[in-house]
Amino acid sequence: MGEDPDTSRSAVRTYVPAYQKDAWQAHADEMGMSQSEFVRTMVQAGRKGFDLDPEEGVSPTTDPRGGGLETRLLSVLKDHDYMSWDQLVSALTDDMEDRLDDALGELQGSNRIRYSGRHGGYTLVTDGN
C-alpha cells in the first residue's frame, strides 16, 4: 500500500425489504449490536470469502512498539490547520475499531469465539461451549 488509507467515516445507505430490515435488527439485538455495527460486521465477514488482496486491511504503519503513531499523527494533521484532542483521538482510533470489527467477524466466522447477548460479551468457543 503506497498511500495512507482514508480512515474517516462515511455513511453507506442501502434499501432492503422491511422484513429483511426487521430480521437484521432482531439479529443485531440478539448480539447486543447496533444495526450499523451488525451490517458492517456481516459485510466484512462475507468479504472474507472473496479473493482479496492479501495486504488489504494490513496497517501500513504496523510497529509493535507504537512508533508508527507519530507517522499516523503527522499524516492526519497534514490535511488540517488545527485539530482538537477529540478529533485526533477519533481520527487515530477509527482504524482500530475497524480492525477489531474485522477480527471479531473473522473469529466468529471460524467459530473460534462467539457473542452472548445474555452475558453481554464475547467468549472463546471451547468443547464445553
Secondary structure, 3 states (H helix, E strand, C coil): CCCCCCCCCCCCCCCCCHHHHHHHHHHHHHCCCCHHHHHHHHHHHHHCCCCCCCCCCCCCCCCCCCCHHHHHHHHHHCCCCCCCHHHHHHHHHHHHHHHHHHHHHHHHHCCCEEEECCCCEEEECCCCC
